[in-house]
Amino acid sequence: MTVAARPPSRARLAIFVFLGVYPLVTALIYALAPLTVGWEIWQRNLVMVPIIVVTMIWVIIPRIHRHCGRWL
């Protein structure tokens, strides 16, 4: 008899994602600010958001599941 795995807690997953994404967003803002002086906010976001999304999908969320899965 197999035991069904329980789904991860959305609240705990959200906390772990926040803890991973916040430093990424903050670092990107500081890194891109000197390169995007004079750009409109939508132009900065057009550069920053794809970097954040790709990093979340292929780096942050898999690491959360691998290293913090038992707490989810």
Kinemage of the C-alpha trace (Angstrom):
@kinemage 1
@onewidth
@group {chain A} dominant
@subgroup {mainchain}
@vectorlist {calphas} color= white
{ca met a 1} P 0.000 0.000 0.000
{ca thr a 2} L 1.397 3.394 -0.981
{ca val a 3} L 0.833 6.620 0.860
{ca ala a 4} L -0.252 9.557 -1.284
{ca ala a 5} L 2.044 12.552 -1.049
{ca arg a 6} L 0.368 15.587 0.384
{ca pro a 7} L 0.374 18.712 -1.778
{ca pro a 8} L 2.721 21.491 -0.675
{ca ser a 9} L 1.335 24.246 1.521
{ca arg a 10} L 0.721 27.275 -0.677
{ca ala a 11} L 1.415 29.669 2.171
{ca arg a 12} L 4.796 28.090 2.980
{ca leu a 13} L 5.717 27.873 -0.706
{ca ala a 14} L 4.833 31.562 -1.086
{ca ile a 15} L 7.109 32.438 1.829
{ca phe a 16} L 10.023 30.467 0.378
{ca val a 17} L 9.477 31.990 -3.087
{ca phe a 18} L 9.404 35.462 -1.536
{ca leu a 19} L 12.672 34.733 0.269
{ca gly a 20} L 14.230 33.692 -3.042
{ca val a 21} L 12.762 36.359 -5.303
{ca tyr a 22} L 13.156 39.433 -3.085
{ca pro a 23} L 16.979 39.361 -3.088
{ca leu a 24} L 16.979 38.662 -6.844
{ca val a 25} L 14.725 41.639 -7.605
{ca thr a 26} L 16.689 43.916 -5.285
{ca ala a 27} L 20.017 42.888 -6.838
{ca leu a 28} L 18.654 43.367 -10.367
{ca ile a 29} L 17.376 46.837 -9.555
{ca tyr a 30} L 20.804 47.852 -8.282
{ca ala a 31} L 22.614 46.149 -11.181
{ca leu a 32} L 20.405 47.555 -13.939
{ca ala a 33} L 19.948 51.074 -12.547
{ca pro a 34} L 23.252 52.460 -13.886
{ca leu a 35} L 22.635 50.825 -17.269
{ca thr a 36} L 19.090 52.121 -17.641
{ca val a 37} L 19.386 55.740 -16.534
{ca gly a 38} L 16.777 57.776 -18.368
{ca trp a 39} L 14.663 54.763 -19.362
{ca glu a 40} L 10.939 54.670 -18.682
{ca ile a 41} L 9.807 52.276 -15.954
{ca trp a 42} L 8.100 49.997 -18.490
{ca gln a 43} L 11.377 49.675 -20.395
{ca arg a 44} L 13.275 48.719 -17.247
{ca asn a 45} L 10.589 46.184 -16.401
{ca leu a 46} L 10.728 44.785 -19.933
{ca val a 47} L 14.363 43.878 -19.262
{ca met a 48} L 14.004 42.849 -15.617
{ca val a 49} L 10.835 40.725 -15.608
{ca pro a 50} L 12.027 38.054 -18.076
{ca ile a 51} L 15.233 37.625 -16.057
{ca ile a 52} L 13.190 37.200 -12.880
{ca val a 53} L 10.706 34.759 -14.435
{ca val a 54} L 13.408 32.575 -16.015
{ca thr a 55} L 15.386 32.528 -12.768
{ca met a 56} L 12.277 31.619 -10.785
{ca ile a 57} L 11.274 28.762 -13.107
{ca trp a 58} L 14.689 27.181 -13.641
{ca val a 59} L 16.616 28.116 -10.478
{ca ile a 60} L 14.632 29.320 -7.465
{ca ile a 61} L 11.553 27.066 -7.460
{ca pro a 62} L 13.455 23.830 -8.252
{ca arg a 63} L 15.916 24.606 -5.436
{ca ile a 64} L 13.056 25.314 -3.046
{ca his a 65} L 11.515 21.936 -3.838
{ca arg a 66} L 14.877 20.146 -3.618
{ca his a 67} L 16.198 21.756 -0.435
{ca cys a 68} L 13.043 22.799 1.420
{ca gly a 69} L 10.523 20.206 0.226
{ca arg a 70} L 10.127 18.616 3.624
{ca trp a 71} L 8.888 21.934 5.056
{ca leu a 72} L 6.348 22.639 2.331
